[in-house]
Amino acid sequence: MKTYDWIAIGAGFTGAALAYELAKTGFSVLLLEQCATSRNATRYSYGGLAFWSGTTPLTRQLCDEGMARYQVLSQELDADIEFRELDLLLTIATDIDPKVAAASYAHFAIPPKLLSVNEAWEMEPLLNRKAIAGALTVKHGHINPEKTAQAYIQAFLRAGGEMEITEVQNLTPNPSVRAERGVGIAIKTTTGNYYAANVVVCAGGLSRQLLKASGIPVRLYFTHAEMIETPPVEVQLHTLVMPANLKRFQLEAESSVVDELWNEPGNEPIAPILDAGAIQFQDGSLRLGQISRVLTDPNAKVDSQASESWLRQSIGEVLPALAKLPGRWHHCLVAFSSDRLPLIGAIPEFQGIYVFSGFSNPLVIVPPLAQRFAHWVSGQEDEVITQLYPAR
């Protein structure tokens, strides 16, 4: 019976980064992923890196560390992750005072600059000038998230890590491993059992369901996120466009107030919202989104035709040239916590079981936090990790 120091569950961006850092630190690591073809939040992410968006000493520190990490990451992973800097445009709706919108960003590490309608249009000619009262702009990082996750996985395998495609069903303490190493977990999957001294759940929007199936309560939540992906097109979008008044964070805060609602699969704690935005990748393809829908059943069915119509109509109001582009509607789960900070660390009363999930701004802060986690479980004290404990 082979055992590992660590088993990481979930090979999206978070799990891939963490598995790599654990293997690089010297642990024996197994990475488990249920899908051979990615359909997770990493696959359909915009890929934005909001280095400018720290609002507290903790988040500013992590954004700074993230920026430093990305400067060397492509070389370290020996892969092109398409890291670049571009202009972010935060569009201001016509019913919002531009100065009020700008003031709401004054506490950010780098407050965005207020633009007039014409200044915003000069920066992004695809904008519908009649649909906005102005815009905010700031330099924004960007990567190809799927290529970056794959780069992490390949570097992880080169470092001696192992990976299996299998669906995890539950986690249970394993007495034989516990006797040998002090702590032990057995992981039951659709193809067999795996054993480790420690397990870390990085399964994004499925993390709560997986832990609940194992009798482990955790205050993690998820939205059903919906977007449209186009093939490479000739239309050129010069910026990353998002609304200045993002509704998603308010939706996350309000829908996680009553944790008990999430113990039943048929609930919808709050009505869905749409934050109309767009990004074009270096191959010319676009991602247009996004709808955030709070349904407590991770397997809930969504009316794709109605959702796509809503997306196209809303995007067309701001960026008319993109509304009728060929493209496919996609859907995935996006994890979040009740306070916009991830849950990282040991789950109380469940020895050897850890969580690394619930990121509202994942791509920026996952790389430095994955490093910190690996060093922390190696015995180094870390004041940042302690602020993110699941029991906080």
C-alpha positions in Angstrom: 0.0 0.0 0.0 1.7 3.2 -1.2 1.2 6.2 0.9 2.0 9.9 0.2 3.0 12.8 2.4 0.2 14.8 0.7 -2.7 14.2 -1.6 -4.1 17.3 -3.3 -7.7 17.0 -4.5 -8.4 19.2 -7.6 -6.1 20.1 -10.4 -7.4 23.5 -11.3 -5.2 26.5 -10.9 -5.2 26.3 -7.0 -4.5 22.6 -6.8 -1.9 22.6 -9.5 0.0 25.4 -7.9 -0.2 23.9 -4.4 0.8 20.4 -5.6 3.8 21.9 -7.4 5.0 23.9 -4.3 4.6 20.9 -2.0 6.6 18.7 -4.4 9.2 21.3 -4.8 9.6 21.5 -1.0 10.4 17.8 -0.9 7.1 16.1 -0.1 5.8 13.0 -1.9 2.6 14.3 -3.5 -0.3 12.8 -5.5 -2.6 15.1 -7.4 -6.2 13.9 -8.1 -8.5 15.4 -10.7 -11.9 14.1 -11.8 -11.9 15.3 -15.4 -9.3 14.6 -18.1 -10.6 17.6 -20.0 -10.9 20.7 -17.8 -14.3 22.2 -17.3 -13.6 24.1 -14.1 -13.4 27.8 -13.2 -9.8 27.9 -14.4 -10.8 26.9 -17.9 -13.3 29.7 -18.2 -11.6 32.4 -16.2 -10.9 35.9 -17.7 -7.3 35.4 -16.6 -7.1 38.9 -14.9 -4.4 39.7 -12.3 -5.6 42.6 -10.2 -2.3 43.5 -8.6 -3.7 47.0 -7.9 -6.7 45.8 -5.9 -5.4 45.3 -2.3 -7.6 47.1 0.2 -6.1 45.9 3.5 -2.5 45.4 4.7 -3.0 41.6 4.2 -4.4 41.8 0.6 -1.9 44.5 -0.4 1.0 42.3 0.7 -0.4 39.3 -1.1 -0.9 41.3 -4.3 2.6 42.6 -4.1 3.9 39.1 -3.6 1.8 37.9 -6.5 3.3 40.5 -8.8 6.8 39.4 -7.8 6.0 35.8 -8.3 4.6 36.3 -11.8 7.8 38.1 -12.9 9.7 34.8 -12.6 6.9 32.2 -12.9 7.1 31.6 -16.7 10.9 31.0 -16.5 10.6 28.8 -13.4 7.8 26.6 -14.9 9.6 26.6 -18.3 6.4 27.5 -20.1 4.8 30.5 -21.8 1.9 31.5 -19.6 1.1 34.5 -21.7 1.8 36.9 -18.9 1.3 40.5 -19.9 0.1 43.9 -18.7 -3.0 45.6 -20.3 -5.4 48.4 -19.6 -8.5 47.6 -17.5 -11.5 49.7 -18.2 -14.2 49.7 -15.5 -17.3 51.1 -17.2 -19.6 53.4 -15.2 -23.3 53.0 -15.9 -25.3 56.1 -17.0 -27.3 56.1 -13.7 -24.1 56.4 -11.6 -22.2 59.6 -10.8 -18.6 59.0 -12.1 -17.1 60.9 -9.2 -19.0 58.6 -6.7 -17.8 55.6 -8.7 -14.2 56.8 -8.5 -14.4 57.5 -4.8 -15.5 53.9 -4.1 -12.0 52.8 -5.4 -10.0 55.4 -3.4 -9.0 52.9 -0.7 -7.4 50.5 -3.2 -3.6 50.1 -3.4 -3.6 51.8 -6.8 -6.8 53.8 -7.3 -8.0 53.7 -10.9 -8.0 57.0 -12.9 -11.3 58.5 -13.8 -11.9 58.9 -17.6 -14.5 60.9 -19.5 -16.7 59.0 -22.0 -14.6 60.2 -24.9 -11.3 59.3 -23.1 -12.7 55.8 -22.4 -13.8 55.4 -26.1 -10.4 56.5 -27.3 -8.8 53.8 -25.2 -11.5 51.2 -26.3 -13.2 52.1 -29.6 -15.6 49.2 -29.3 -17.4 50.9 -26.4 -20.9 52.2 -26.9 -20.5 55.8 -25.7 -24.2 56.2 -25.1 -24.2 53.3 -22.6 -21.7 54.8 -20.1 -21.2 57.9 -18.0 -17.4 57.4 -18.0 -14.9 54.8 -16.9 -12.1 54.1 -14.6 -8.7 52.7 -15.8 -5.7 51.1 -14.2 -2.9 48.8 -15.4 -3.9 45.1 -15.0 -2.0 41.9 -15.3 -3.2 39.0 -17.5 -2.3 35.4 -18.1 -3.8 32.4 -19.9 -5.1 30.6 -16.8 -5.5 27.2 -18.5 -1.9 27.3 -19.9 -0.6 28.4 -16.5 -2.4 25.5 -14.6 -1.0 23.1 -17.2 2.5 24.6 -16.7 2.2 24.1 -13.0 1.1 20.4 -13.5 4.0 19.7 -15.9 6.5 21.3 -13.5 4.9 19.2 -10.7 5.4 16.0 -12.6 9.0 16.9 -13.4 9.6 17.5 -9.7 8.5 13.9 -8.9 4.8 14.4 -8.3 2.2 11.9 -9.5 -1.3 12.5 -10.9 -4.4 10.4 -11.4 -7.7 11.1 -13.1 -10.4 9.8 -10.8 -13.4 11.2 -8.9 -13.0 11.5 -5.2 -16.0 10.2 -3.2 -15.0 10.7 0.4 -12.2 11.0 2.9 -11.8 8.9 6.1 -9.0 8.4 8.7 -7.0 5.4 8.0 -5.6 3.5 11.1 -2.7 1.8 9.3 -1.3 5.0 8.0 -2.0 6.7 11.3 0.0 4.1 13.1 2.9 4.4 10.7 3.1 8.2 10.3 1.0 9.6 13.2 -1.8 10.9 10.9 -3.4 9.1 8.0 -6.3 9.6 5.6 -7.8 7.2 3.2 -9.4 8.6 0.0 -12.1 6.6 -1.7 -12.4 7.3 -5.4 -14.3 5.7 -8.3 -11.3 3.7 -9.3 -9.8 2.7 -5.9 -8.4 3.9 -2.6 -5.4 6.2 -2.0 -3.6 6.9 1.3 -1.7 9.9 2.6 -0.5 11.4 5.8 -2.3 14.6 4.9 -4.9 15.6 2.4 -5.6 19.2 1.1 -8.9 19.9 -0.7 -8.5 22.3 -3.6 -11.7 21.4 -5.4 -13.0 24.9 -5.9 -16.8 25.0 -6.1 -17.0 21.3 -5.3 -15.0 21.6 -2.1 -18.1 22.0 0.2 -19.9 19.1 -1.3 -16.9 16.8 -1.1 -16.2 17.7 2.5 -19.8 17.4 3.5 -19.9 13.8 2.0 -17.1 13.0 4.4 -19.0 14.5 7.4 -16.8 17.6 7.5 -18.5 21.0 7.8 -16.8 24.0 6.2 -18.1 27.5 5.4 -17.4 27.4 1.7 -19.8 28.4 -1.0 -20.1 28.6 -4.8 -21.8 30.3 -7.6 -22.8 28.9 -10.9 -20.8 31.2 -13.3 -21.8 31.5 -16.9 -20.0 33.0 -19.9 -19.6 32.8 -23.6 -16.4 31.8 -25.3 -15.7 32.7 -28.9 -13.3 31.2 -31.4 -10.5 33.5 -32.6 -12.1 36.5 -34.3 -10.9 39.5 -36.3 -12.5 42.0 -34.0 -9.9 43.5 -31.7 -10.7 44.4 -28.1 -7.8 46.5 -26.8 -8.6 46.4 -23.1 -10.2 44.2 -20.4 -13.7 45.6 -19.8 -15.6 45.1 -16.6 -18.3 47.2 -14.8 -17.1 49.6 -12.1 -20.0 48.5 -9.9 -19.3 44.8 -9.7 -22.4 43.0 -8.3 -20.7 39.7 -7.7 -19.0 40.5 -4.4 -22.3 41.8 -2.9 -24.0 38.6 -4.1 -21.4 36.5 -2.4 -21.7 38.4 0.9 -25.5 38.3 1.0 -25.8 34.6 0.0 -23.4 33.3 2.6 -25.1 35.0 5.6 -27.3 31.9 6.5 -24.9 28.9 6.2 -27.8 26.4 6.9 -29.4 27.2 3.5 -26.4 25.5 1.9 -27.1 22.2 3.5 -30.1 21.6 1.2 -29.6 21.3 -2.6 -32.8 23.1 -3.7 -32.2 26.6 -2.3 -31.5 29.8 -4.2 -30.5 32.3 -1.4 -30.4 35.3 -3.7 -31.4 36.3 -7.3 -28.7 35.9 -10.1 -26.7 38.9 -11.3 -24.8 39.8 -14.4 -21.6 41.7 -14.6 -21.1 42.5 -18.3 -17.5 42.3 -19.3 -15.1 41.0 -21.9 -11.4 40.0 -22.5 -9.6 38.9 -25.6 -6.8 36.3 -25.4 -3.6 36.4 -27.4 -5.0 33.9 -29.9 -7.9 36.2 -30.7 -10.6 34.4 -28.8 -12.9 36.2 -26.4 -14.6 35.4 -23.1 -17.8 37.3 -22.5 -19.5 37.2 -19.2 -20.5 36.8 -16.6 -23.7 35.6 -14.9 -23.3 34.6 -11.2 -26.2 32.4 -10.0 -26.5 31.1 -6.4 -28.0 27.6 -6.5 -27.0 25.4 -3.5 -27.0 22.3 -5.7 -23.7 22.0 -7.5 -25.4 19.8 -10.1 -28.4 22.2 -10.7 -29.5 22.6 -14.3 -29.4 26.0 -15.9 -31.4 27.2 -18.9 -28.5 27.8 -21.3 -30.5 29.5 -24.0 -32.0 32.1 -21.6 -28.6 32.7 -20.0 -26.9 33.2 -23.4 -29.6 35.6 -24.5 -29.2 37.6 -21.3 -25.4 37.7 -21.7 -25.5 38.8 -25.3 -28.1 41.5 -24.6 -26.1 42.9 -21.7 -22.7 42.8 -23.4 -24.3 44.3 -26.5 -25.3 47.4 -24.6 -21.7 48.2 -23.7 -19.8 46.5 -26.5 -22.2 46.2 -29.5 -19.6 44.6 -31.9 -19.3 41.6 -29.6 -22.9 40.7 -29.1 -23.4 38.6 -32.1 -20.0 37.0 -32.5 -20.1 33.2 -32.8 -19.4 31.5 -29.5 -20.5 28.9 -27.1 -22.2 29.3 -23.7 -20.3 27.6 -20.8 -21.0 27.1 -17.1 -18.7 26.3 -14.1 -18.7 26.6 -10.4 -16.7 29.4 -8.6 -15.9 29.0 -5.0 -16.0 31.8 -2.4 -16.0 32.4 1.3 -18.1 34.7 3.5 -15.4 37.4 3.8 -13.7 37.4 0.4 -10.6 35.8 1.9 -9.7 32.1 1.1 -9.9 29.3 3.6 -6.4 27.9 4.1 -5.1 25.5 6.7 -6.2 22.6 8.8 -9.9 21.9 9.4 -10.5 21.9 13.2 -11.1 18.4 14.7 -10.2 16.6 11.5 -6.5 15.9 11.9 -4.6 15.7 8.6 -7.3 17.3 6.5 -6.6 20.7 5.1 -8.4 23.1 2.7 -7.1 25.6 0.1 -10.1 27.1 -1.5 -12.6 30.0 -1.5 -10.5 32.5 -3.5 -12.5 35.5 -4.7 -9.4 36.9 -6.5 -7.5 33.7 -7.1 -5.1 34.2 -9.9 -3.2 37.0 -8.2 -2.7 35.5 -4.7 -2.7 31.7 -5.3 1.0 31.5 -6.3 2.4 33.3 -3.2 -0.1 31.5 -0.9 0.8 28.1 -2.4 4.5 28.8 -1.6 3.6 30.0 1.9 1.5 26.9 2.6 4.3 24.5 1.5 6.8 26.3 3.8 4.2 26.4 6.6 3.5 22.7 6.6 7.3 22.2 6.5 7.5 23.8 9.9 7.9 27.5 9.2 5.7 29.9 11.1 3.6 32.1 8.9 1.5 35.0 10.1 -0.3 35.3 6.8 -1.5 31.7 6.8 -2.8 32.0 10.3 -5.0 34.9 9.3 -6.7 32.6 6.7 -7.5 29.6 9.0 -10.8 28.0 8.2 -11.9 28.5 11.9 -11.2 32.3 11.8 
